[in-house]
Amino acid sequence: MNDIEEFANESIPVTYCLEDAMSCPEYRDAMPIERLLSLYYFKQGNVRLGDLVSEVLRRHFTPPERFQRAILSDEQAKEILSGLIEEGMIDGQYQFVAVYRILTDFCNFPKEYTSFSHRIINLNLKLKGELLEYKSLYQSIQKGINSHPVLIASYKRWTEYKPETDEHYSVFKRQKVVADALIKILRDKKILLKE
């Protein structure tokens, strides 16, 4: 319930809306309220609170065992990411924004950029024949995630994103292609179960 307190100072009665949504008999009954609140924050540019609305409601309606994250060992991560690099799916460090999104959303990799970057560096991955280096990888992720407003959001938001008139859409699309490929591999290897 602590997450709801973050909305206490909002001008719309978010706490009331969330409590009303949580009183619904099923998640599908609460979905219109979730969509409304998420869209409200998304249009304000506050993606974090938009995601938090969804997270609060999903956590309320989902049994705890469904929230278990995929366990991805460093060996598996290295094999999968090396494969994506060899296939040319990942051809630049900037595409590690997609890797960051999927591994932090689904595989318990650290969300903090420095810790995530250190973990990736420890995999000893080579890109274009050279080992990835911490400083440039960290900067690529940090700058890349800010290159499009939806990139900082969860993968669920990526799948829902519909561009209107956005000159930066190709930036998002390149990341989405890598994220989708990574999701498919994780599911094919039964590391990530289909929802």
Order of alpha helices (4+ residues) and beta strands (2+ residues): alpha-alpha-alpha-alpha-alpha-alpha-beta-beta-alpha-alpha-alpha
